[in-house]
């Protein structure tokens, strides 16, 4: 329906609201004027009364009759209800309508008294004594034979002066409130009547903003608002067609990007991030929404990534490369691909960078290289020794029984070392194979019997080194363990503790029942381990002291086996150590409850 009423005709009654502004202004001006007028008029009245009283004391002043002066003050005060005080030029009180003159202090410092001496009259408002009420004082000078003979002061409480003003102000305010209430009602009625179609437009616009483009706004009769409603409805129809395609394409793209394990980020020519998927946000440790609009160097402080983005923006083809991130928990490596973004005119408007996390591949390759190098190094020494002594025997040393026996003993020791290394490697292989397949068969076992078996295995070597092994274990503590593997892990820890402890010290086995796990700790009083080694001592073939480890027959795999046994049990192992004070190895196992007594 075509609108035929003008909006101005509906707003015209609201112009009456301007009457509120003059009303407020008049009310405020009137009350303010009355608040200043009443005290000023009261001051004039007091001055007039003081002058009248001054005329009455002229004769007593001329003859010096102070009693008559005080009597005039009291009589005039009773007749008028005003307090009168006569003060000599030196400040002494000659008479007062309320008190004996001798009981009053000097009035020399009173401002109205001083003003009356200088100019003939004075007004002042102040508080007298401890009374909190304000008092208006009016003073006039009384001359005798050409000089000031006294000052007459009339005083009245301002509360009495303002009492009629308060009643008048209340009447004015009540009338103003009544007019304001009426104007407010008119304003409310007019505003509701005029704003109802505008409110409908607002609700319709909000619905369009929320994506509810199927809604249509009712067209009011007002011409201007009706035309706006028609324009909004037409806009909604057009937007519904365009946004439908845009939303569908956006959702499809978002679904694809969200499902990717690769990180994808789009940048403009200023190297500011346009968008980023969740995988990219995780890789760069930021929020996908927070990164939008920020430069690449703010989101990821990596020079290689910044240079690659520059190369992708400048390249006409797909750019490839590999970048590394140095972080607290280790280095990360990404294989990156970048391609420029073109507009309809073929101009570069940005670039798309895809990051593929290859950190695991790098680490596996590094582990493989280290493992091959370590195995080769560990096997080379005994093989070289065996080969050398065999050649020596073959060259004739076999004919010397003493030397032959010594050489064969050395060959046997190195052969045993080869066997130990091989056995430990096979153990690690079995542990990893079992963890990667169906896992170990774990049973609810009391830990004390298993720990005692491990202690007995290490008891003889501990006595030989003069080291005492002590154990504290609650027989009721249990855990889900594989007995033989758990025993092997404890034996490896005890063997290390005994090996690196000095004679006369002790090694303690402690078992702690924690809320959700059981902790088995092996504590020694040895030399301790430097902090730089703690993060790597569970690696295969890693030795803190290679010479001493090999001297005691260690293979460099014992702690690695302990770590894998702990992981196979669903637990973990850690170490704390202080140089010169010893080390504590803690084996944490999932808790299986306590045995019944």
Secondary structure, 3 states (H helix, E strand, C coil): CCCCECHHHHHHHHHHHHHHHHHHHHHHHHHHHHHHHHHHHHHHHHHHHHHHHHHHCHHHHHHCCHHHHHHHHHHHHHHHCCEEEEECCCCCEEEECCCCHHHCCCCCCCHHHHHHHHHCEEEEEEECCCCCCEEEEEEEEEEECCEEEEEEEEEEEHHHHHHHHHHHHHHHHHHHHHHHHHHHHHHHHHHHHHHHHHHHHHHHHHHHHCCCCCCCCCCCCEHHHHHHHHHHHHHHHHHHHHHHHHHHHHHHHHHHHHCCCCEEEEEECCCEEEEECHHHHHHHCCCHHHHCCCEHHHHCCCHHHHHHHHHHHHCCCCEEEEEEEEECCEEEEEEEEEEEEECCCCCEEEEEEEEEECHHHHHHHHHHHHHHHHHHHHHHHHHHHHHHHHHHHHCCHHHCHHHHHHHHHHHHHHHHHHHHHHHHHHHHHHHHHHHHCCCCCCEEEEHHHHHHHHHHHHHHHHHHCCCEEEEECCCCEEEEECHHHHHHHHHHHHHHHHHCCCCCCEEEEEEEECCCEEEEEEECCCCCCCHHHHCCCCCCCCCCCHHHHHHCCCCCCHHHHHHHHHHHCCCEEEEEEECCCEEEEEEEEEEEEECCC
